[in-house]
């Protein structure tokens, strides 16, 4: 979910400085709508993860027309599934979005009048973000079934330009390669975190929820004790016991600015 931070979704397609922290952000409503869409449209493991984040932030499900483009893209993709050839399926889907959905094709520039002056500026950005989001919640495109895995950025804006600089198949393959590399990095990071947690907590008296607490902190980023308790579905006292065990094991620290719990390795990386 870190790969699809809402800051990188809208028309600006521009992640902000806090893009790594899906949970701790001041864009509360945008986050709620983004996670709500995933909870309704994604396979069960991804939907459950989205609901877990909303529970941590004590948010209810929301609906907004901003995600209609993602719904439209997903509906078209679902008509092409199941498929045994991901590349061919994505190319056919891309052709539909480029030719039949006005929101997706991206023009070069537009002429507008500002303060009595006529200027040329880049045309509004397309709904490429919606196509990427739709593809991300369909991992069975690649034979993964309902695996709790997303591939970030499968459908970048370059695929929707009116006059692409390269053939679409070549651009799509480059996007796939980049997405797979990012997914591999995330999987390696989570495997490393899980292995580290199992080793650090072995033989240590700890709350039974400590391993789960470690995994959610390593996955989502900084959380307060209250947020951790809601995300895990436990009492605040149980969450505090888990945090104490994780601190004793050297896995987490408290961030001075807001007392949020974060992996100790993240703090070392910031200081280095």
C-alpha positions as CSV (number, residue, x, y, z in Angstrom):
1,X,0.0,0.0,0.0
2,X,2.9,2.3,0.5
3,X,3.4,2.2,-3.3
4,X,0.0,3.7,-3.9
5,X,0.1,6.7,-1.5
6,X,-2.8,9.0,-2.4
7,X,-0.4,11.9,-3.0
8,X,0.6,10.0,-6.2
9,X,-2.9,9.4,-7.4
10,X,-4.7,12.6,-8.5
11,X,-4.3,14.7,-11.6
12,X,-1.0,16.1,-10.4
13,X,0.5,12.6,-10.1
14,X,3.1,14.0,-7.7
15,X,4.1,12.3,-4.4
16,X,4.6,14.8,-1.5
17,X,7.5,14.7,1.0
18,X,5.4,12.5,3.3
19,X,4.6,9.9,0.6
20,X,6.2,7.1,2.5
21,X,3.9,7.6,5.5
22,X,0.4,6.5,4.4
23,X,-0.9,6.5,8.0
24,X,0.7,9.7,9.4
25,X,-0.4,12.4,7.1
26,X,-2.6,15.5,7.3
27,X,-4.5,14.5,4.1
28,X,-7.1,12.6,6.2
29,X,-10.0,12.7,3.7
30,X,-7.9,11.8,0.7
31,X,-6.5,8.9,2.5
32,X,-9.9,7.7,3.7
33,X,-11.3,7.8,0.1
34,X,-8.3,6.0,-1.3
35,X,-8.4,3.2,1.3
36,X,-12.2,3.0,1.0
37,X,-11.9,2.3,-2.8
38,X,-9.3,-0.4,-2.2
39,X,-11.5,-2.0,0.5
40,X,-14.4,-2.3,-2.0
41,X,-12.5,-3.3,-5.1
42,X,-9.4,-5.2,-4.1
43,X,-9.0,-9.0,-3.5
44,X,-9.6,-10.0,0.2
45,X,-6.0,-9.7,1.5
46,X,-5.6,-6.2,0.1
47,X,-9.1,-5.1,1.1
48,X,-8.5,-6.3,4.7
49,X,-5.2,-4.3,4.8
50,X,-7.0,-1.2,3.7
51,X,-9.7,-1.7,6.4
52,X,-7.0,-2.2,9.0
53,X,-5.5,1.2,8.2
54,X,-8.9,2.8,8.4
55,X,-9.5,1.2,11.7
56,X,-6.2,2.4,13.0
57,X,-7.1,6.0,12.0
58,X,-10.7,5.5,13.3
59,X,-12.1,6.3,9.9
60,X,-15.3,5.0,8.3
61,X,-15.7,4.1,4.6
62,X,-16.3,7.0,2.2
63,X,-17.4,7.4,-1.4
64,X,-16.3,10.1,-3.8
65,X,-16.8,10.7,-7.6
66,X,-13.0,11.2,-7.9
67,X,-12.5,7.5,-8.2
68,X,-15.1,7.0,-11.0
69,X,-12.2,6.8,-13.5
70,X,-10.7,4.0,-11.5
71,X,-14.1,2.2,-11.5
72,X,-14.4,2.6,-15.2
73,X,-10.9,1.3,-15.8
74,X,-11.4,-1.7,-13.5
75,X,-14.7,-2.6,-15.2
76,X,-13.1,-2.7,-18.6
77,X,-10.2,-4.7,-17.2
78,X,-12.4,-7.3,-15.6
79,X,-14.1,-8.0,-18.9
80,X,-10.7,-9.2,-20.3
81,X,-10.0,-11.5,-17.3
82,X,-9.1,-14.3,-16.8
83,X,-6.1,-14.2,-19.2
84,X,-3.1,-16.3,-19.8
85,X,-1.1,-13.5,-21.5
86,X,-0.7,-10.5,-19.3
87,X,1.0,-8.3,-22.0
88,X,-1.6,-8.9,-24.6
89,X,-4.4,-8.3,-22.1
90,X,-2.8,-5.0,-20.9
91,X,-2.3,-3.8,-24.5
92,X,-5.9,-4.6,-25.4
93,X,-7.1,-2.8,-22.2
94,X,-4.8,0.2,-23.0
95,X,-6.2,0.5,-26.5
96,X,-9.7,0.6,-25.1
97,X,-8.8,3.3,-22.5
98,X,-7.0,5.4,-25.1
99,X,-9.8,5.2,-27.7
100,X,-13.1,4.9,-25.8
101,X,-12.5,6.7,-22.5
102,X,-12.1,10.5,-22.8
103,X,-10.5,10.9,-19.4
104,X,-7.4,8.7,-20.2
105,X,-5.9,10.0,-23.5
106,X,-3.4,12.8,-22.8
107,X,-3.0,15.7,-25.2
108,X,0.1,17.7,-25.7
109,X,-1.0,21.3,-24.9
110,X,-3.9,23.6,-24.8
111,X,-4.5,27.3,-25.5
112,X,-6.1,29.4,-22.7
113,X,-6.7,33.1,-22.0
114,X,-5.4,34.5,-18.8
115,X,-5.7,38.2,-17.9
116,X,-6.4,39.2,-21.5
117,X,-3.3,37.2,-22.7
118,X,-3.5,34.0,-24.7
119,X,-1.0,31.4,-23.6
120,X,-0.2,27.8,-24.4
121,X,0.2,25.4,-21.5
122,X,0.4,21.6,-21.0
123,X,-3.0,20.0,-21.3
124,X,-4.6,18.6,-18.2
125,X,-3.0,15.4,-17.0
126,X,-4.9,12.2,-17.8
127,X,-6.4,9.6,-15.6
128,X,-3.4,7.3,-15.9
129,X,-3.3,7.1,-12.1
130,X,-6.8,5.4,-12.3
131,X,-5.5,2.7,-14.7
132,X,-2.5,2.0,-12.6
133,X,-4.7,1.7,-9.5
134,X,-7.1,-0.7,-11.3
135,X,-4.3,-2.9,-12.5
136,X,-2.8,-2.9,-9.0
137,X,-5.8,-4.5,-7.4
138,X,-5.9,-7.3,-10.0
139,X,-2.8,-9.4,-9.2
140,X,-4.3,-12.4,-10.9
141,X,-3.4,-10.7,-14.1
142,X,-0.1,-12.4,-13.5
143,X,-1.4,-15.7,-12.1
144,X,-1.2,-14.6,-8.5
145,X,-4.8,-15.2,-7.5
146,X,-5.7,-13.2,-4.4
147,X,-2.1,-12.7,-3.4
148,X,-1.6,-9.6,-1.0
149,X,0.6,-8.0,-3.6
150,X,0.4,-5.0,-5.8
151,X,2.5,-3.8,-8.8
152,X,3.0,-0.1,-8.6
153,X,2.9,2.1,-11.7
154,X,1.9,-0.5,-14.4
155,X,0.2,2.1,-16.5
156,X,2.3,5.4,-16.4
157,X,1.2,8.6,-18.1
158,X,3.6,8.0,-21.0
159,X,1.3,5.2,-22.2
160,X,-1.6,7.7,-22.6
161,X,0.1,10.4,-24.6
162,X,-1.6,11.2,-27.9
163,X,1.7,10.6,-29.7
164,X,3.9,8.2,-27.7
165,X,7.7,8.6,-28.3
166,X,8.1,4.8,-28.5
167,X,5.8,1.9,-29.5
168,X,3.3,1.1,-26.8
169,X,4.4,-2.5,-26.3
170,X,8.0,-1.3,-25.6
171,X,6.7,1.3,-23.1
172,X,4.5,-1.2,-21.4
173,X,7.3,-3.7,-21.0
174,X,9.5,-1.0,-19.4
175,X,6.7,-0.1,-17.0
176,X,6.3,-3.8,-16.1
177,X,10.0,-4.2,-15.5
178,X,10.1,-1.2,-13.2
179,X,6.9,-2.4,-11.3
180,X,8.4,-5.8,-10.8
181,X,11.7,-4.4,-9.5
182,X,9.8,-2.2,-7.0
183,X,7.7,-5.2,-5.9
184,X,10.8,-7.3,-5.4
185,X,12.4,-4.6,-3.2
186,X,9.2,-4.4,-1.1
187,X,9.1,-8.2,-0.7
188,X,12.7,-8.4,0.3
189,X,12.2,-5.6,2.8
190,X,9.3,-7.3,4.4
191,X,11.0,-10.7,4.5
192,X,14.0,-9.0,6.2
193,X,11.7,-7.3,8.7
194,X,9.8,-10.5,9.5
195,X,13.0,-12.5,9.9
196,X,14.5,-9.7,12.1
197,X,11.4,-9.6,14.3
198,X,11.2,-13.4,14.7
199,X,14.9,-13.5,15.7
200,X,14.7,-10.6,18.1
201,X,11.6,-11.8,19.9
202,X,12.7,-15.4,20.3
203,X,13.1,-16.3,23.9
204,X,11.9,-12.8,25.0
205,X,8.8,-12.6,27.2
206,X,6.4,-10.7,25.1
207,X,2.7,-10.1,24.6
208,X,1.3,-12.5,22.1
209,X,0.4,-9.6,19.9
210,X,4.0,-8.3,19.7
211,X,4.9,-10.2,16.4
212,X,1.7,-8.8,14.8
213,X,2.5,-5.3,16.2
214,X,6.0,-5.5,14.7
215,X,4.7,-6.5,11.3
216,X,2.1,-3.7,11.1
217,X,4.7,-1.1,12.2
218,X,7.2,-2.4,9.7
219,X,4.6,-2.4,6.9
220,X,2.7,0.9,7.5
221,X,5.2,3.1,9.1
222,X,4.9,5.2,12.3
223,X,1.8,4.6,14.5
224,X,0.7,5.8,17.9
225,X,-0.2,3.3,20.6
226,X,-3.9,4.1,20.1
227,X,-3.6,3.6,16.3
228,X,-1.8,0.4,16.8
229,X,-4.4,-0.9,19.2
230,X,-7.2,-0.1,16.8
231,X,-5.3,-1.6,13.8
232,X,-4.7,-4.8,15.7
233,X,-8.1,-4.9,17.3
234,X,-6.8,-5.1,20.8
235,X,-6.9,-2.9,23.9
236,X,-4.5,0.0,24.3
237,X,-3.0,-1.7,27.3
238,X,-2.2,-4.8,25.2
239,X,-0.8,-2.6,22.4
240,X,1.4,-0.8,25.0
241,X,2.7,-4.2,26.3
242,X,3.6,-5.2,22.7
243,X,5.4,-1.9,22.2
244,X,7.3,-2.4,25.4
245,X,8.4,-5.8,24.2
246,X,9.5,-4.4,20.8
247,X,11.5,-1.7,22.5
248,X,13.2,-4.2,24.7
249,X,14.0,-6.2,21.6
250,X,15.5,-3.1,20.0
251,X,13.1,-3.2,17.1
252,X,11.3,0.1,17.6
253,X,11.8,3.6,19.1
254,X,9.4,6.5,19.8
255,X,9.8,9.5,17.5
256,X,10.3,12.6,19.7
257,X,8.2,14.9,17.6
258,X,4.9,13.0,18.0
259,X,5.6,9.9,20.1
260,X,4.8,7.7,17.1
261,X,6.3,4.2,17.1
262,X,8.7,3.5,14.2
263,X,11.2,0.8,13.4
264,X,14.6,1.5,14.9
265,X,16.2,0.8,11.6
266,X,14.3,3.7,10.0
267,X,15.7,6.0,12.7
268,X,19.2,4.8,12.0
269,X,18.8,5.3,8.3
270,X,17.6,8.9,8.8
271,X,20.6,9.7,11.1
272,X,23.0,8.1,8.6
